[in-house]
Amino acid sequence: MFDNNNKTIMVTGCAGFIGSNFVPYFIDKYADYNIVNLDLLTYAGNLQNLTEVEENPRYKFIKGDICNRELVEFIFNEYDIQGVIHFAAESHVDNSIKNPGIFIETNVNGTFTLLDIAYKYWMEKPFHYKARYGTDALASAENAEKTYLPRFHHISTDEVYGTLNETDLFTEETPYAPNSPYSASKASSDMIVRSYQETYGLNTVITNCSNNYGPKQHDEKLIPTIIRKCLAGESIPIYGDGKNIRDWLYVLDHCKGIDIVYHTGKEANVYNIGGRNERTNLRIVDAITSILDKKVPPQQKIGKESYKELITFVEDRAGHDRRYAIDATKLENELGWKAGENFDSGIIRTIDWYLEKYL
């Protein structure tokens, strides 16, 4: 059982890419937190991503579905959950095109289940937290530091904003215009979070991030796919003309942004987290193949002069947004966050991690 002097928070979906980078960072930084990881372990989740924390007495893994109301209620009661950081989501756009139903179930219904249980566990009625959280003392300066208001932090994506022209950036005021079943399901979950803030006064924050990259990402994603295909000597599939643009954010920088927003972000606010690293898909594949050409000479590995010879253009994805780019000014100016990695440094660290995995 956990140390009762610590606050226990539920972090959903920790066996996935971002969550499995976040938990070791967070549990190492904060000795006064316990973490309960609720994860269904779908194909995208892997407990091997969490070997560095599995023996930590302040970490507990529970296999289960965020849509399972009885289980989530049990976890809240058993572990006295006093905060939620919600990563768990179906996230692959191609899969959402083939099978949108599971995206609605997990991303929409699952988020609703978590919110509703959190509201009923933490609050007596709308805009009135239970007495144990000392909310009546919030107005008193001498007691302010002793109070702790449980928070629900929802992790979302820049894809809820749709597609951009060649010059603008997504801000927190950009209207939602999702174009895929995945982004529509995430936009819907964002709106449900907002509704629990506005209707019930639940203490919430939302972060919308740009494309993450780094260690522990699932093989199906773009950067691991490029590396994996190169090493296997297989064609590297690039959608359309390869000129779709994404803003790339190193995963540990995202984790640090989540940490800052969870602890110091203003209630009912949205914060965009982006790396200011816009790249076309062609530029991404060119950078990776250039680095691999030096690190793992292709003449010896696959009998070619360069891994660039493996690039193949395939039919474009349905509803493929042309450009995403985030303006993270609000997070930088209000909360002091700053990305530590630029793409040139982050991609080398990422490639080195995957070379160790694949070779």
N, C-alpha and C positions, 0 to 999 in steps of 0.2 A: 504494500500500500504506500501511497505517496506521503511525503512530509506535509502535514496539515498546515504548516506555516507558509507554505508556498501557494501561489495562485495556480490553479489548474485550468489550462485552456485546451479546447478541442481544435486540432488542425486537421482538416479533411484532405484526403488525397495525397498524403505525404510520400507514397511510394512512386508517385509520378515524377516528372522531370523537375519542375520548379520546387515542389514541396520537399523533395528529397535533398535538394540543395539548401532549402530554407531551414529545415529542422536542425541539422548539425550546427549551422551557423548560430541559430537562435538559442539552442540549449547550451551551447558553449559560452555564449555571451551573457546569459541571464541565469544566475544560480537560484533565483527565487521563483522560477516557473517549473511546473510539471506540464508535460505535453501528452495528450491522448490523441493518437493518430487513428482516425477512422477511415479505412480504405477498403474498397471492394476487391482490389487486386484484379482488375480487368487486364486485358492484354497489355495496356500501357503502364501498368504498375508492376514494380519489381522490388521485393524486399531486399535484394542484394544492394540496392541503392542506399540502404540505411544501415549497413553493417556497422558503421562507426558509432551508432547510437543504440543499437539493439540491446546492449547490456547496461545502458545507463539507467540508474534507479529512478530518474525523473522522466522517463519515457515509457509509454505503454502503447502497444499496437493492438488494435481491435479490427478484425476483418468483418466488414459489413457494409450495407448499402445506406447511403444518406437518405434514401426514400423510405427506409424502414422505420416508421415512427416509434414503434415499441422499443426498438433497439436504441435509437437516439435518446428517447426519454430515459431509458435505463442508464445510459452513460452520463447524462446530465445529473441524475440523482445519485448514482453510485460514486461519481468523482467530483461532484459539486463544481460543474463547469462554470467558469467565470469569464469566459471570453471565447470567441470563435474566430479562426482565420480560415476562410473557406476557399481552398484550391480546387477541390474535387470537381471535375467536369470532363465530359467528352469534348475533345478539342480538335480532331483532325477533319479539315474541311471536306476532303474527298469522301471520308466515311459518312459525313453528314448528308452528302448528296445521295449516296447509295442507300442509307438507312436513317432517315431523319427522326424516326420515332424515338429511338433511344436517346437522342440529344434533347428532345423535349422532356422525356421522363427524368433523366439525370439532372440536366442543367436548370430546368424550370421547376418541376415537382420536387426535386431534391433540395433545391435552395429554399423553396417555400417551407418544406418540412423543417429544415434547420431553423429558419427564422421564427416559425410559429412556436416551436418548442422553446427556443431561447426567450422569446417574449413571455411565454407563460411561466417559465422557470424563474426569470429575473424580475418580473413586474407584477404588481397587484392589479393594475388596471392601466388604461392608456395614460401615459405621461406621469406615472407614479411607480417608481421602483420600490421593491420590498425594503422594509426598514433596515435589514441587515447591511445594506450597502450605504447607509448613512446619508441618503440623498437630502434629508431635511437639514443636514449640517453643511451642505454645499455652499450656502449663502454666508456661512461663518468663516472668516479668514483663518481663525485659529484651528479649525477642524478640516479645512479644505484638503490638506495633505493626507489626512487619515481616511478620506473617502476613496472608494474605488467603484467606478461605474462600469459594469460589464459592457464589452463592446463586441459588435459583430462586424468583422472586416471581410468584405466580399472582393475576391480577386476576379477581375474581368479583363477585357481585351480591347485593343484599338479597333478591331474589326466591327464593333457595334456602330461605328461612325460611317461605315460604307467605304467609298473610294474617293480619292482626292484628285484635284487638278495638279498641274506641274509645280505650283508654287506655294499653295497654302499649307498650313499645319493643323492637325487636330488639336483643339483646346477643350477644356472642360465644358465649354458652352456650345460646342459643335453639335448640331441636331443629329439624332440617331437615324441611320439609314442602312440597316444591315441587309446584306445581299445573298447570304447563304443560310441554309438551315442552322449551321453552327452559330454564326454571328447573330441570327435572329433569336436563337435560344438564349444566348448570353445577354442580349439586349433585354429580353423578357425578364431574365433573372435580375438584372440591374433595376428594372422598374419595380419588381416585387420588393427588393430591398428598400428602394425609395418609399414605397407605400407603407412599409412597416415603420419607417422613420416618421413619415408625415402623419399617419393615422394613429399610431400607438406611442410615438415618442421613443421607440427603440434606438439606442445609441449605435449608429452605423457609420461606416465609411466605405467608399468604393475606390479601388484603384484600377485604372485601365492601362495596360502595358502594351508596348510594341513587341515585335518578334524577339523571343529570347533565344539565346544560343549558349552552349557551354557543356560541361560534363553531364552525363546521365540522361541526355535526351534520347527519346525513343528512336529506334533505327529508321522508322518511317519518315521522319522529318527531313527537311531539305539538306542541311549540313551533314548530318550523319550519313544520309543516303549518298551524297557526293563522295565522301571519304570511303565508305564501304564499297561502292561501285568501282572506284579507282583501284583499290587494293585487289579486287576480284577480277579486274580486267573486263568489266561489264559496261554496257552503254549507260551513260549518265543522262537520264531523261529530263529535259527542260521544257516546261510548258510554253506553248505559243512561240513568241519571238524572244523570250527570255528577258524582256525589258520591264517586266513588272518590278516595282520598287517597294522595298520594305525598309523600315527603320529598325536596326538591330541593337539589342540590349543584352549585355553579358549577364548571365543569370544571377551571379552573386550581387551585382549592382541592383538588380530587381529585388532580391531578398533584403538588401539594406534599405531600399525604398519602402518596402512593406513594413519593416521594423519601425521606421520613423513615422509612417502614417498611423500604424496601429497605436503607437504610444503618444504621439503629439499632434496628429491630424485633427482638424476641427470637426466636431460632430456634424453629420448630415452633409459632409463635403465629399466631392469627387476629386481625385488627384491622378493626373496622367503621368506615367513613368516611361520615359523614352531615352534612347541612347544617343540621339543626334548623329546616327551613323546610317545614313541612307545609302542603299546599294541596290542595283538591279540584280536579278538572279544571275545574269551573265557575269557580272562583276564578282559575285560571290564564288561562282564555280571557277572563274579565272584565278582568283586569289588562292583558293584551296589547291587547285591543280599545280599552280606555280610553287607553292610551299612543298607539296608532296613530291614534285619532280626533284627537289633537292634532298628531302628527308628519306625518301624511299625510291631511288632511281628506277624509273619505269622500264628501262632497257633490261634490267635484271629481273624485275617483278613480273612484267606482262609483255616484254618484248616490243615495246613501242618507244618512240623518241620522247613523247610527252603524254601525260594523262589527258591533256586537252583533246587528243584524238578520239576520246571516248564520248565526247559531248554529242548528244542526239536531241533533236527537237521533235516534240510529240504534240499531239492535238491539245489545244488549250483546255484548261479546266472550265467547266460550266460556271458562269457567274464570277469569273476570276477578277477580283478588284485590281485596278491598275497600280494604285500607289497608296501606301500608308506612311504617315510621318507624324510624330507626336511632338507637341510643344510642351516641354516639362517645366516651363518657367515658374508656374505656381508652386510646384513642389520644391524647386530650387530656391525661390525667393522667400516663401513662407516658412518652410521647414528645414532649409539648409542642406538638402540632398544634392549630391553631385556624383555622376558616374565616374568610377575609378578606372575603367578600362575603355580604351578606344577600340575600334574594330581590328586594327592592325595588331595590337597586343593580345586582345582577347581571342582572336581566331587561332593564333599560334598555341596558346594554352589549351584551347579546345581540341585542335588537331593532335597535340601531344597526348591528350587523355584518350582519344579514340584510337590512336596508334597502339597504345598499351592494351586497349581492349581487344582490338581486332587482330593484332599480330601476336 
